[in-house]
Amino acid sequence: MYERRIHWPNALSLLRIALIPPVVILTLADTEASNWLAFVAFGVAALTDGLDGYVARRMDLVSAAGQLLDPIADKMLVTAAMWALVVVGRFPAWAAIVIVVREVAVSVLRFAASRRGRGFPASKAGKAKTGAQLMAVLLYILPLGSGWEPLRVTFLLLAVGLSVVSGMDYLIRAPKLLGTRS
């Protein structure tokens, strides 16, 4: 008899996606209480990012669907939260634009690779970029005083810098990963 098992890594990625509307709604409400709640929801979602990959490897549940779903969930979470912060005037639009352009470009490359039956694994720079983006957005969601601005800006610049560097890395690796000549 066929046994149904919950695919925990994908469930964690889906939980991350499900937390996006509360993060956005709470961020747009822009009260101290709603910002703290948005911080908690975003924090839980961010924790699922590292946890889903760990669970997939630990339980030997790595799948093609999961390798596609995980980065999509990351991009959706970061992009939605950033734009909500831009709307309420708490995140620089220029940084959001740089990050979103990179995310769209890499997503197009991943889609093209998957259409050719090839994987497009995350690079170390790409993984570091995701961590920096999550931390930057988390710090901008928090209703902290101006004394925290240097830390926020540091993670913002790190996130933008790693977005550009990892995006260039993917573009350089794309011909090989897509099976075309360089």
Secondary structure, DSSP 8 states (H G I E B T S, - for coil): -------HHHHHHHHHHHTHHHHHHHHHH--HHHHHHHHHHHHHHHHHHHHHHHHHHHTT---HHHHHHHHHHHHHHHHHHHHHHHHTT-S-HHHHHHHHHHHHHHHHHHHHHHHTT------HHHHHHHHHHHHHHHHHHS---GGGHHHHHHHHHHHHHHHHHHHHHHHHHHHHHHT---
